[in-house]
Amino acid sequence: MLGSDIFSYFGLGCRNVSKLFVPSAYDFSMMLKSLDKYSGVINHQRYASNYDFSKAIYIVNREKFTDAGFILLKENQGLSSPVAVLYFEYYNSF
């Protein structure tokens, strides 16, 4: 379900999921494994262009991010992430 919400409406602003709140020290490996079935999205030209652009900016600016090969995970307090980027923020308690 989460993968569908992230990838079905990319580029349509408020219609897709662009940020997650996760518990502190959350391990993204299981989530990324479940999102792997959406990896074909990287074959969409505009999506791939946004992916490449964001990745290049993060590398040039030496910013920390996780590259899953089809989506970039970035810790950020912003609410709206660029296409092909999923922002996240850690929390400690409710």
MOPAC internal coordinates of N, CA, C and O (Angstrom, degrees):
PM7 1SCF
backbone

  N    0.0000 0     0.00 0     0.00 0    0    0    0
  C    1.4422 1     0.00 0     0.00 0    1    0    0
  C    1.5360 1   111.82 1     0.00 0    2    1    0
  O    1.2310 1   120.38 1   133.70 1    3    2    1
  N    1.3136 1   116.89 1   -46.30 1    3    2    1
  C    1.4563 1   119.62 1  -178.49 1    5    3    2
  C    1.5240 1   110.64 1   -61.33 1    6    5    3
  O    1.2310 1   120.63 1   136.07 1    7    6    5
  N    1.3166 1   116.40 1   -43.93 1    7    6    5
  C    1.4579 1   120.37 1   179.42 1    9    7    6
  C    1.5155 1   111.95 1   -59.30 1   10    9    7
  O    1.2310 1   120.60 1   138.38 1   11   10    9
  N    1.2936 1   116.46 1   -41.62 1   11   10    9
  C    1.4631 1   120.95 1   177.85 1   13   11   10
  C    1.5242 1   110.63 1   -62.44 1   14   13   11
  O    1.2310 1   120.47 1   138.26 1   15   14   13
  N    1.3222 1   116.70 1   -41.74 1   15   14   13
  C    1.4635 1   120.83 1   179.50 1   17   15   14
  C    1.5302 1   112.18 1   -68.32 1   18   17   15
  O    1.2310 1   120.14 1   150.10 1   19   18   17
  N    1.3206 1   117.34 1   -29.90 1   19   18   17
  C    1.4610 1   121.02 1   178.94 1   21   19   18
  C    1.5219 1   110.96 1   -76.94 1   22   21   19
  O    1.2310 1   120.43 1   134.37 1   23   22   21
  N    1.3255 1   116.79 1   -45.63 1   23   22   21
  C    1.4611 1   120.20 1  -169.03 1   25   23   22
  C    1.5221 1   116.22 1   -99.00 1   26   25   23
  O    1.2310 1   119.36 1   160.13 1   27   26   25
  N    1.3163 1   118.82 1   -19.87 1   27   26   25
  C    1.4714 1   119.75 1  -176.49 1   29   27   26
  C    1.5184 1   113.38 1   -68.08 1   30   29   27
  O    1.2310 1   120.22 1   148.56 1   31   30   29
  N    1.3078 1   117.19 1   -31.44 1   31   30   29
  C    1.4569 1   120.31 1  -173.37 1   33   31   30
  C    1.5250 1   113.04 1  -122.74 1   34   33   31
  O    1.2310 1   120.06 1  -151.20 1   35   34   33
  N    1.3463 1   117.50 1    28.80 1   35   34   33
  C    1.4639 1   118.81 1  -177.53 1   37   35   34
  C    1.5219 1   110.02 1   -57.92 1   38   37   35
  O    1.2310 1   121.69 1   -40.43 1   39   38   37
  N    1.3232 1   114.37 1   139.57 1   39   38   37
  C    1.4553 1   120.21 1   179.58 1   41   39   38
  C    1.5168 1   114.54 1    84.84 1   42   41   39
  O    1.2310 1   119.83 1   178.80 1   43   42   41
  N    1.3111 1   117.93 1    -1.20 1   43   42   41
  C    1.4663 1   120.55 1  -178.54 1   45   43   42
  C    1.5206 1   112.24 1  -106.17 1   46   45   43
  O    1.2310 1   120.64 1  -150.12 1   47   46   45
  N    1.3092 1   116.38 1    29.88 1   47   46   45
  C    1.4599 1   121.03 1   173.38 1   49   47   46
  C    1.5044 1   114.06 1    62.52 1   50   49   47
  O    1.2310 1   120.70 1    61.41 1   51   50   49
  N    1.3129 1   116.26 1  -118.59 1   51   50   49
  C    1.4578 1   121.52 1  -171.30 1   53   51   50
  C    1.5223 1   113.41 1   -73.18 1   54   53   51
  O    1.2310 1   119.14 1   178.19 1   55   54   53
  N    1.3074 1   119.24 1    -1.81 1   55   54   53
  C    1.4663 1   120.62 1  -177.92 1   57   55   54
  C    1.5214 1   113.58 1   -84.84 1   58   57   55
  O    1.2310 1   119.95 1   166.25 1   59   58   57
  N    1.3006 1   117.71 1   -13.75 1   59   58   57
  C    1.4574 1   118.87 1  -179.55 1   61   59   58
  C    1.5265 1   111.00 1  -118.03 1   62   61   59
  O    1.2310 1   121.36 1   -16.45 1   63   62   61
  N    1.3233 1   115.01 1   163.55 1   63   62   61
  C    1.4586 1   121.10 1   177.30 1   65   63   62
  C    1.5219 1   107.77 1   -81.00 1   66   65   63
  O    1.2310 1   120.46 1   -54.22 1   67   66   65
  N    1.3364 1   116.72 1   125.78 1   67   66   65
  C    1.4623 1   120.29 1  -179.23 1   69   67   66
  C    1.5263 1   112.34 1  -124.26 1   70   69   67
  O    1.2310 1   120.49 1   177.36 1   71   70   69
  N    1.3459 1   116.66 1    -2.64 1   71   70   69
  C    1.4641 1   119.90 1   179.71 1   73   71   70
  C    1.5183 1   110.07 1  -151.73 1   74   73   71
  O    1.2310 1   121.65 1   -37.01 1   75   74   73
  N    1.3305 1   114.45 1   142.99 1   75   74   73
  C    1.4594 1   121.53 1   175.84 1   77   75   74
  C    1.5210 1   109.63 1  -124.25 1   78   77   75
  O    1.2310 1   120.77 1   -35.50 1   79   78   77
  N    1.3083 1   116.14 1   144.50 1   79   78   77
  C    1.4576 1   122.24 1   169.51 1   81   79   78
  C    1.5246 1   106.00 1  -105.54 1   82   81   79
  O    1.2310 1   120.58 1   -56.20 1   83   82   81
  N    1.3244 1   116.50 1   123.80 1   83   82   81
  C    1.4561 1   121.28 1  -175.33 1   85   83   82
  C    1.5219 1   109.67 1  -127.22 1   86   85   83
  O    1.2310 1   120.24 1   -27.17 1   87   86   85
  N    1.3388 1   117.16 1   152.83 1   87   86   85
  C    1.4616 1   119.90 1   177.90 1   89   87   86
  C    1.5279 1   110.70 1   -62.34 1   90   89   87
  O    1.2310 1   120.74 1   -28.95 1   91   90   89
  N    1.3101 1   116.19 1   151.05 1   91   90   89
  C    1.4657 1   119.83 1   179.45 1   93   91   90
  C    1.5297 1   109.38 1   -56.59 1   94   93   91
  O    1.2310 1   120.78 1   -37.03 1   95   94   93
  N    1.3108 1   116.12 1   142.97 1   95   94   93
  C    1.4649 1   124.55 1  -179.05 1   97   95   94
  C    1.5330 1   112.17 1    64.76 1   98   97   95
  O    1.2310 1   119.93 1  -154.07 1   99   98   97
  N    1.3077 1   117.74 1    25.93 1   99   98   97
  C    1.4693 1   121.76 1   178.10 1  101   99   98
  C    1.5290 1   110.01 1   -63.47 1  102  101   99
  O    1.2310 1   120.51 1   -42.68 1  103  102  101
  N    1.3145 1   116.63 1   137.32 1  103  102  101
  C    1.4622 1   122.67 1   178.00 1  105  103  102
  C    1.5312 1   108.36 1   -97.34 1  106  105  103
  O    1.2310 1   120.42 1   -67.21 1  107  106  105
  N    1.3111 1   116.80 1   112.79 1  107  106  105
  C    1.4632 1   122.00 1  -176.02 1  109  107  106
  C    1.5236 1   113.79 1   -78.19 1  110  109  107
  O    1.2310 1   119.39 1   174.31 1  111  110  109
  N    1.3206 1   118.78 1    -5.69 1  111  110  109
  C    1.4642 1   120.51 1  -173.25 1  113  111  110
  C    1.5299 1   112.96 1   -60.26 1  114  113  111
  O    1.2310 1   119.21 1   137.73 1  115  114  113
  N    1.3078 1   119.11 1   -42.27 1  115  114  113
  C    1.4722 1   121.38 1   179.36 1  117  115  114
  C    1.5277 1   110.96 1   -66.61 1  118  117  115
  O    1.2310 1   120.65 1   138.68 1  119  118  117
  N    1.3196 1   116.37 1   -41.32 1  119  118  117
  C    1.4585 1   119.72 1   179.51 1  121  119  118
  C    1.5253 1   110.15 1   -63.96 1  122  121  119
  O    1.2310 1   120.46 1   134.16 1  123  122  121
  N    1.3246 1   116.72 1   -45.84 1  123  122  121
  C    1.4609 1   120.26 1  -179.50 1  125  123  122
  C    1.5230 1   111.24 1   -63.30 1  126  125  123
  O    1.2310 1   120.45 1   143.93 1  127  126  125
  N    1.3166 1   116.75 1   -36.07 1  127  126  125
  C    1.4682 1   120.17 1   177.05 1  129  127  126
  C    1.5294 1   110.43 1   -63.19 1  130  129  127
  O    1.2310 1   120.19 1   139.36 1  131  130  129
  N    1.3216 1   117.23 1   -40.64 1  131  130  129
  C    1.4673 1   120.18 1   179.67 1  133  131  130
  C    1.5294 1   111.96 1   -71.95 1  134  133  131
  O    1.2310 1   120.18 1   154.36 1  135  134  133
  N    1.3343 1   117.27 1   -25.64 1  135  134  133
  C    1.4672 1   120.83 1   178.56 1  137  135  134
  C    1.5179 1   112.36 1   -82.46 1  138  137  135
  O    1.2310 1   120.14 1   169.26 1  139  138  137
  N    1.3130 1   117.35 1   -10.74 1  139  138  137
  C    1.4620 1   121.36 1  -175.77 1  141  139  138
  C    1.5281 1   112.87 1   -56.92 1  142  141  139
  O    1.2310 1   119.86 1   151.06 1  143  142  141
  N    1.3137 1   117.87 1   -28.94 1  143  142  141
  C    1.4681 1   119.34 1  -179.80 1  145  143  142
  C    1.5301 1   112.23 1   -67.11 1  146  145  143
  O    1.2310 1   120.03 1   167.88 1  147  146  145
  N    1.3266 1   117.55 1   -12.12 1  147  146  145
  C    1.4606 1   122.20 1   177.02 1  149  147  146
  C    1.5327 1   111.95 1   -98.23 1  150  149  147
  O    1.2310 1   120.31 1  -173.08 1  151  150  149
  N    1.3141 1   117.02 1     6.92 1  151  150  149
  C    1.4618 1   120.91 1  -175.17 1  153  151  150
  C    1.5288 1   113.30 1   -60.59 1  154  153  151
  O    1.2310 1   119.78 1   158.14 1  155  154  153
  N    1.3035 1   118.03 1   -21.86 1  155  154  153
  C    1.4626 1   121.90 1   178.38 1  157  155  154
  C    1.5126 1   113.54 1   -63.00 1  158  157  155
  O    1.2310 1   120.22 1   165.12 1  159  158  157
  N    1.3208 1   117.18 1   -14.88 1  159  158  157
  C    1.4671 1   121.09 1   178.90 1  161  159  158
  C    1.5220 1   111.01 1   -60.26 1  162  161  159
  O    1.2310 1   120.33 1   155.90 1  163  162  161
  N    1.3288 1   116.97 1   -24.10 1  163  162  161
  C    1.4604 1   120.57 1  -179.47 1  165  163  162
  C    1.5289 1   111.03 1   -66.23 1  166  165  163
  O    1.2310 1   119.72 1   164.53 1  167  166  165
  N    1.3193 1   118.13 1   -15.47 1  167  166  165
  C    1.4680 1   121.89 1   177.66 1  169  167  166
  C    1.5206 1   112.70 1   -81.31 1  170  169  167
  O    1.2310 1   120.22 1   172.06 1  171  170  169
  N    1.3197 1   117.18 1    -7.94 1  171  170  169
  C    1.4699 1   121.73 1   175.31 1  173  171  170
  C    1.5243 1   106.92 1   -78.15 1  174  173  171
  O    1.2310 1   120.07 1   -58.69 1  175  174  173
  N    1.3159 1   117.47 1   121.31 1  175  174  173
  C    1.4645 1   122.02 1  -171.41 1  177  175  174
  C    1.5228 1   113.59 1   -55.65 1  178  177  175
  O    1.2310 1   119.92 1   132.35 1  179  178  177
  N    1.3096 1   117.75 1   -47.65 1  179  178  177
  C    1.4737 1   119.70 1  -177.83 1  181  179  178
  C    1.5176 1   111.73 1   -69.55 1  182  181  179
  O    1.2310 1   120.48 1   142.39 1  183  182  181
  N    1.3239 1   116.68 1   -37.61 1  183  182  181
  C    1.4576 1   120.08 1   176.70 1  185  183  182
  C    1.5247 1   109.76 1   -62.34 1  186  185  183
  O    1.2310 1   120.52 1   132.12 1  187  186  185
  N    1.3377 1   116.61 1   -47.88 1  187  186  185
  C    1.4677 1   121.71 1  -179.18 1  189  187  186
  C    1.5247 1   111.40 1   -61.43 1  190  189  187
  O    1.2310 1   120.17 1   142.34 1  191  190  189
  N    1.3269 1   117.27 1   -37.66 1  191  190  189
  C    1.4692 1   120.31 1   178.26 1  193  191  190
  C    1.5200 1   110.89 1   -63.62 1  194  193  191
  O    1.2310 1   120.46 1   137.69 1  195  194  193
  N    1.3317 1   116.73 1   -42.31 1  195  194  193
  C    1.4647 1   120.70 1   177.63 1  197  195  194
  C    1.5275 1   111.34 1   -66.04 1  198  197  195
  O    1.2310 1   120.84 1   139.84 1  199  198  197
  N    1.3178 1   115.99 1   -40.16 1  199  198  197
  C    1.4673 1   121.69 1   177.48 1  201  199  198
  C    1.5335 1   109.77 1   -59.49 1  202  201  199
  O    1.2310 1   120.68 1   128.13 1  203  202  201
  N    1.3273 1   116.31 1   -51.87 1  203  202  201
  C    1.4677 1   121.25 1  -179.25 1  205  203  202
  C    1.5259 1   111.89 1   -61.01 1  206  205  203
  O    1.2310 1   120.45 1   137.53 1  207  206  205
  N    1.3285 1   116.75 1   -42.47 1  207  206  205
  C    1.4649 1   121.16 1  -179.23 1  209  207  206
  C    1.5290 1   110.97 1   -63.14 1  210  209  207
  O    1.2310 1   120.40 1   129.36 1  211  210  209
  N    1.3346 1   116.84 1   -50.64 1  211  210  209
  C    1.4703 1   120.29 1  -178.83 1  213  211  210
  C    1.5161 1   111.03 1   -62.32 1  214  213  211
  O    1.2310 1   120.36 1   137.86 1  215  214  213
  N    1.3172 1   116.91 1   -42.14 1  215  214  213
  C    1.4675 1   120.64 1   179.57 1  217  215  214
  C    1.5249 1   110.54 1   -61.77 1  218  217  215
  O    1.2310 1   120.32 1   136.47 1  219  218  217
  N    1.3248 1   117.00 1   -43.53 1  219  218  217
  C    1.4700 1   120.94 1   179.28 1  221  219  218
  C    1.5256 1   111.40 1   -62.16 1  222  221  219
  O    1.2310 1   120.49 1   137.48 1  223  222  221
  N    1.3341 1   116.67 1   -42.52 1  223  222  221
  C    1.4684 1   120.91 1   179.29 1  225  223  222
  C    1.5335 1   110.27 1   -62.61 1  226  225  223
  O    1.2310 1   120.44 1   134.63 1  227  226  225
  N    1.3198 1   116.77 1   -45.37 1  227  226  225
  C    1.4643 1   119.97 1  -179.52 1  229  227  226
  C    1.5270 1   111.35 1   -63.66 1  230  229  227
  O    1.2310 1   120.43 1   140.78 1  231  230  229
  N    1.3160 1   116.78 1   -39.22 1  231  230  229
  C    1.4632 1   120.24 1   179.22 1  233  231  230
  C    1.5265 1   110.72 1   -66.61 1  234  233  231
  O    1.2310 1   120.44 1   131.41 1  235  234  233
  N    1.3353 1   116.76 1   -48.59 1  235  234  233
  C    1.4697 1   120.85 1  -178.99 1  237  235  234
  C    1.5259 1   111.12 1   -60.47 1  238  237  235
  O    1.2310 1   120.63 1   140.22 1  239  238  237
  N    1.3304 1   116.39 1   -39.78 1  239  238  237
  C    1.4655 1   120.90 1  -179.46 1  241  239  238
  C    1.5297 1   113.07 1   -84.74 1  242  241  239
  O    1.2310 1   120.57 1  -178.48 1  243  242  241
  N    1.3280 1   116.52 1     1.52 1  243  242  241
  C    1.4638 1   122.72 1  -179.83 1  245  243  242
  C    1.5200 1   112.29 1    54.67 1  246  245  243
  O    1.2310 1   121.43 1  -137.62 1  247  246  245
  N    1.3163 1   114.87 1    42.38 1  247  246  245
  C    1.4635 1   121.08 1   178.48 1  249  247  246
  C    1.5233 1   109.64 1   -90.61 1  250  249  247
  O    1.2310 1   120.94 1   -32.02 1  251  250  249
  N    1.3057 1   115.81 1   147.98 1  251  250  249
  C    1.4517 1   121.74 1   179.79 1  253  251  250
  C    1.5350 1   109.36 1   -79.87 1  254  253  251
  O    1.2310 1   120.51 1   -48.53 1  255  254  253
  N    1.3176 1   116.63 1   131.47 1  255  254  253
  C    1.4599 1   122.32 1   176.68 1  257  255  254
  C    1.5238 1   108.59 1  -157.36 1  258  257  255
  O    1.2310 1   120.88 1   -14.60 1  259  258  257
  N    1.3146 1   115.92 1   165.40 1  259  258  257
  C    1.4523 1   121.61 1   176.25 1  261  259  258
  C    1.5150 1   107.96 1  -114.30 1  262  261  259
  O    1.2310 1   120.62 1   -49.93 1  263  262  261
  N    1.3172 1   116.42 1   130.07 1  263  262  261
  C    1.4581 1   122.34 1  -179.22 1  265  263  262
  C    1.5212 1   108.90 1  -108.18 1  266  265  263
  O    1.2310 1   120.72 1   -63.97 1  267  266  265
  N    1.3350 1   116.24 1   116.03 1  267  266  265
  C    1.4616 1   121.16 1   178.57 1  269  267  266
  C    1.5248 1   111.73 1   -95.81 1  270  269  267
  O    1.2310 1   120.24 1  -176.09 1  271  270  269
  N    1.3261 1   117.15 1     3.91 1  271  270  269
  C    1.4511 1   120.63 1   179.85 1  273  271  270
  C    1.5114 1   114.00 1    91.16 1  274  273  271
  O    1.2310 1   120.45 1   163.45 1  275  274  273
  N    1.3269 1   116.74 1   -16.55 1  275  274  273
  C    1.4598 1   121.58 1   178.18 1  277  275  274
  C    1.5278 1   112.37 1  -143.92 1  278  277  275
  O    1.2310 1   120.72 1   170.19 1  279  278  277
  N    1.3124 1   116.23 1    -9.81 1  279  278  277
  C    1.4635 1   121.90 1   175.01 1  281  279  278
  C    1.5280 1   108.12 1  -149.52 1  282  281  279
  O    1.2310 1   121.23 1   -34.22 1  283  282  281
  N    1.3135 1   115.25 1   145.78 1  283  282  281
  C    1.4610 1   121.26 1   178.62 1  285  283  282
  C    1.5245 1   108.27 1  -107.41 1  286  285  283
  O    1.2310 1   120.19 1   -46.05 1  287  286  285
  N    1.3073 1   117.25 1   133.95 1  287  286  285
  C    1.4597 1   122.68 1   175.68 1  289  287  286
  C    1.5179 1   107.99 1  -104.79 1  290  289  287
  O    1.2310 1   120.96 1   -49.16 1  291  290  289
  N    1.3279 1   115.77 1   130.84 1  291  290  289
  C    1.4634 1   120.53 1  -175.74 1  293  291  290
  C    1.5205 1   109.15 1  -139.93 1  294  293  291
  O    1.2310 1   120.77 1   -53.75 1  295  294  293
  N    1.3238 1   116.14 1   126.25 1  295  294  293
  C    1.4608 1   119.44 1   173.90 1  297  295  294
  C    1.5230 1   107.74 1   -72.85 1  298  297  295
  O    1.2310 1   120.77 1   -56.42 1  299  298  297
  N    1.3270 1   116.13 1   123.58 1  299  298  297
  C    1.4609 1   121.00 1  -174.97 1  301  299  298
  C    1.5186 1   108.57 1  -160.85 1  302  301  299
  O    1.2310 1   120.48 1   -37.73 1  303  302  301
  N    1.3221 1   116.68 1   142.27 1  303  302  301
  C    1.4654 1   120.84 1   179.45 1  305  303  302
  C    1.5144 1   112.91 1   -81.79 1  306  305  303
  O    1.2310 1   119.72 1   169.50 1  307  306  305
  N    1.3125 1   118.15 1   -10.50 1  307  306  305
  C    1.4663 1   121.40 1   179.06 1  309  307  306
  C    1.5234 1   111.72 1   -64.52 1  310  309  307
  O    1.2310 1   120.73 1   -22.83 1  311  310  309
  N    1.3122 1   116.21 1   157.17 1  311  310  309
  C    1.4593 1   120.73 1   179.74 1  313  311  310
  C    1.5207 1   112.59 1   -91.21 1  314  313  311
  O    1.2310 1   120.04 1   143.11 1  315  314  313
  N    1.2993 1   117.52 1   -36.89 1  315  314  313
  C    1.4569 1   122.46 1  -177.12 1  317  315  314
  C    1.5106 1   110.32 1  -106.99 1  318  317  315
  O    1.2310 1   120.57 1   -57.52 1  319  318  317
  N    1.3094 1   116.52 1   122.48 1  319  318  317
  C    1.4579 1   120.66 1   179.31 1  321  319  318
  C    1.5278 1   109.78 1  -100.00 1  322  321  319
  O    1.2310 1   120.37 1   -21.71 1  323  322  321
  N    1.3281 1   116.89 1   158.29 1  323  322  321
  C    1.4631 1   119.65 1   174.68 1  325  323  322
  C    1.5362 1   110.45 1   -65.64 1  326  325  323
  O    1.2310 1   120.48 1   -19.33 1  327  326  325
  N    1.3101 1   116.68 1   160.67 1  327  326  325
  C    1.4651 1   121.14 1   174.90 1  329  327  326
  C    1.5264 1   108.22 1   -56.87 1  330  329  327
  O    1.2310 1   120.40 1   -42.04 1  331  330  329
  N    1.3226 1   116.84 1   137.96 1  331  330  329
  C    1.4702 1   125.78 1   179.31 1  333  331  330
  C    1.5235 1   113.11 1    78.49 1  334  333  331
  O    1.2310 1   119.99 1  -174.09 1  335  334  333
  N    1.3251 1   117.62 1     5.91 1  335  334  333
  C    1.4658 1   122.23 1   176.87 1  337  335  334
  C    1.5183 1   108.09 1  -123.12 1  338  337  335
  O    1.2310 1   120.73 1   -43.66 1  339  338  337
  N    1.3099 1   116.21 1   136.34 1  339  338  337
  C    1.4563 1   121.91 1   175.22 1  341  339  338
  C    1.5191 1   107.70 1  -116.87 1  342  341  339
  O    1.2310 1   120.72 1   -66.69 1  343  342  341
  N    1.3292 1   116.22 1   113.31 1  343  342  341
  C    1.4619 1   120.82 1   177.21 1  345  343  342
  C    1.5228 1   108.55 1   -77.26 1  346  345  343
  O    1.2310 1   121.52 1   -28.88 1  347  346  345
  N    1.3266 1   114.71 1   151.12 1  347  346  345
  C    1.4598 1   119.82 1   172.34 1  349  347  346
  C    1.5130 1   108.51 1  -143.42 1  350  349  347
  O    1.2310 1   122.02 1   -20.69 1  351  350  349
  N    1.3251 1   113.73 1   159.31 1  351  350  349
  C    1.4528 1   121.38 1   177.40 1  353  351  350
  C    1.5217 1   107.33 1  -142.28 1  354  353  351
  O    1.2310 1   121.01 1   -43.02 1  355  354  353
  N    1.3058 1   115.68 1   136.98 1  355  354  353
  C    1.4633 1   120.91 1   179.05 1  357  355  354
  C    1.5329 1   110.49 1   -83.99 1  358  357  355
  O    1.2310 1   121.09 1   -31.00 1  359  358  357
  N    1.3339 1   115.53 1   149.00 1  359  358  357
  C    1.4642 1   120.69 1   171.25 1  361  359  358
  C    1.5316 1   108.52 1  -132.03 1  362  361  359
  O    1.2310 1   121.16 1   -23.94 1  363  362  361
  N    1.3217 1   115.38 1   156.06 1  363  362  361
  C    1.4665 1   120.95 1   179.85 1  365  363  362
  C    1.5083 1   113.38 1  -101.68 1  366  365  363
  O    1.2310 1   120.28 1   144.48 1  367  366  365
  N    1.3228 1   117.08 1   -35.52 1  367  366  365
  C    1.4524 1   121.63 1   179.26 1  369  367  366
  C    1.5160 1   109.13 1  -157.53 1  370  369  367
  O    1.2310 1   121.61 1   -10.43 1  371  370  369
  N    1.3224 1   114.52 1   169.57 1  371  370  369
  C    1.4614 1   119.63 1   179.15 1  373  371  370
  C    1.4805 1   107.63 1   -76.25 1  374  373  371
  O    1.2310 1   120.10 1   180.00 1  375  374  373

